[in-house]
Amino acid sequence: MQTENTVNGMLETWTVDEVQAAFDKNEIVLIDVRTPQEYMFEHVEGALLMPMAFFDAQKLPTQDGKRIVFHCGSGMRSEKVARAALDAGMTPVAHMGGGFGAWKTAEKPYMGTDMASGAPQRKG
């Protein structure tokens, strides 16, 4: 995990391995900040969707018992959302470095779309 001290608190960047380990143990809430279309095509099974365009830190669940980790396609949008959460007073805040692209490259499991039928399909 990489950390950065910001004016508003600590920003953590987690690796895909750290995210998967914590997610598998139900220690985190994984929030996907991509568009609904991106999420419907493929996503980490069990991740919640809160698109960056509609992000409101006040509507996030509390971190009592579970940490929140944001992710997007490449890590760029999730970092912006994480910084916005810090600006809103939420701390600590984490996002997944490399995003969903890194998740797929690491061959982690996810829900995709069967291109022949359009049906959801587990992959990885």
C-alpha positions in Angstrom: 0.0 0.0 0.0 1.2 3.5 -0.9 0.2 6.4 1.3 0.2 10.1 0.7 -0.4 12.7 3.4 -2.7 15.4 2.0 -4.0 18.6 3.6 -7.3 16.8 4.4 -5.9 13.4 5.5 -4.2 10.2 4.4 -4.8 8.9 0.8 -4.1 5.2 0.4 -3.4 3.5 -2.9 -4.0 -0.3 -2.6 -2.7 -2.9 -4.9 -5.2 -5.3 -6.6 -3.8 -8.1 -4.4 -4.5 -6.1 -1.2 -8.0 -5.2 -2.4 -8.9 -8.8 -3.3 -7.6 -10.1 0.0 -9.6 -7.6 2.0 -12.7 -7.9 -0.2 -12.6 -11.7 0.1 -12.5 -11.4 3.9 -15.4 -8.9 3.8 -13.2 -6.2 5.4 -13.9 -3.5 2.7 -16.7 -2.1 0.7 -15.5 -1.8 -2.9 -17.1 1.1 -4.8 -16.9 1.3 -8.6 -16.9 4.9 -9.8 -17.1 4.1 -13.5 -20.2 4.8 -15.7 -23.2 2.5 -15.5 -22.4 1.3 -19.0 -18.9 0.3 -18.0 -20.2 -1.5 -14.9 -22.9 -3.4 -16.8 -20.3 -4.7 -19.4 -17.9 -5.9 -16.7 -17.3 -5.4 -13.0 -15.9 -6.9 -9.8 -18.7 -9.1 -8.5 -20.1 -7.5 -5.3 -18.7 -4.0 -6.0 -21.2 -1.2 -5.5 -21.7 1.4 -8.2 -21.4 5.1 -7.5 -20.4 6.8 -10.8 -18.0 9.7 -10.5 -20.5 12.0 -12.2 -23.0 11.5 -9.4 -20.5 11.2 -6.5 -21.6 12.7 -3.2 -19.4 11.9 -0.2 -22.3 12.6 2.2 -24.2 9.6 0.7 -21.5 7.1 1.3 -22.0 4.3 3.9 -20.1 4.8 7.2 -16.7 3.1 7.6 -17.8 1.5 10.9 -16.5 -2.0 10.6 -15.6 -1.8 6.9 -13.2 0.4 5.0 -14.2 2.0 1.7 -12.0 1.5 -1.3 -12.8 3.2 -4.6 -11.9 1.9 -8.1 -12.4 2.8 -11.7 -11.0 1.7 -15.0 -7.4 2.9 -14.6 -7.1 4.5 -11.2 -7.5 8.1 -12.4 -11.2 8.6 -11.6 -11.0 6.7 -8.3 -8.1 8.9 -7.2 -10.2 12.0 -7.9 -13.1 10.6 -6.0 -10.9 9.6 -3.1 -9.5 13.1 -2.9 -13.1 14.5 -3.0 -14.0 12.2 -0.1 -11.0 13.5 1.8 -12.1 17.1 1.0 -15.5 16.2 2.5 -13.9 15.1 5.7 -13.9 11.3 5.2 -10.8 9.6 6.4 -9.0 7.3 5.9 -9.6 7.0 2.2 -8.3 4.4 -0.3 -8.5 3.6 -4.0 -7.2 0.7 -6.1 -4.1 1.6 -8.1 -4.4 0.6 -11.8 -8.1 0.2 -11.5 -10.2 -2.5 -13.2 -7.6 -2.8 -15.9 -5.0 -3.9 -13.4 -7.6 -6.3 -11.8 -8.1 -8.0 -15.2 -4.3 -8.1 -16.0 -3.8 -9.8 -12.6 -6.4 -12.3 -13.7 -8.7 -11.6 -10.7 -12.3 -12.9 -10.9 -15.0 -10.6 -12.3 -18.4 -10.5 -14.0 -18.2 -9.9 -17.8 -20.6 -10.2 -20.7 -20.9 -13.3 -22.9 -20.6 -11.6 -26.3 -22.6 -14.3 -28.1 -25.7 -14.1 -25.8 -25.2 -10.8 -23.9 -25.7 -12.7 -20.7 -23.5 -12.1 -17.6 -20.6 -14.5 -17.3 -18.1 -15.1 -14.5 -14.5 -14.6 -15.7 -11.0 -15.0 -14.2 
